[in-house]
Amino acid sequence: MKLNDALIGALLALLGTAVLWQVQSFPAIPGQRFGAALFPGVVAVGLVACGALLVLRGWRQLGSGEVAALSVGPLLREPRSIVRLVSVPAGILLYILLSGWLGFHLTAGAIMLGWMLLFGTRLPIAAIAAIVLPLALHFAFYKLLRVPLPWGVMQHVVFGP
């Protein structure tokens, strides 16, 4: 399925606007010049700007008759493509449901491994990446950004009983 760029751009701009509105309620961090709203706010401004550019491009395409507002492409006629499409929101939902119990490392690693295999990565590369990437993300979020990630069952392994 192909959505016109104007529709996708409008959704991105709407998402960016919602994020900008939400980050206004983020608390200031004592002793720091920049608060918790800085990074999501910068990303949200980028979403709004890119969304606006996509809307302009989409309107031009619609006006010139290049593309329709919505069309079904040949890829969505293949079952494997539909499974890949559905796997992304399903993986996010699985992370939301399981990360508190399993922990970030196990949940993210399993989902990454599944996605990489589904999208055609060879098993040895996918397995290494599914181990290394959650560790790198943990370092970035837990150590650098000081965002706590759920440990789940790994808490007893890392911190003891």
Buried (B, 14 or more C-beta within 10 A) or exposed (E): EBBBBBBBBBBBBEBBBEBBEEBEEEEEEEEEEEBBBBEBBEBBBEBBEBBBBBBEBBBEBBEEEEBEEEEEEEEEEEEEEEEBEEBEEBBEEBBEEBBEEBBBBBBBBBBBBBBBBBEEBEEEEBBEBBEEBBEEBBEEBBEEEEEEBBBBEBEEEEEEE
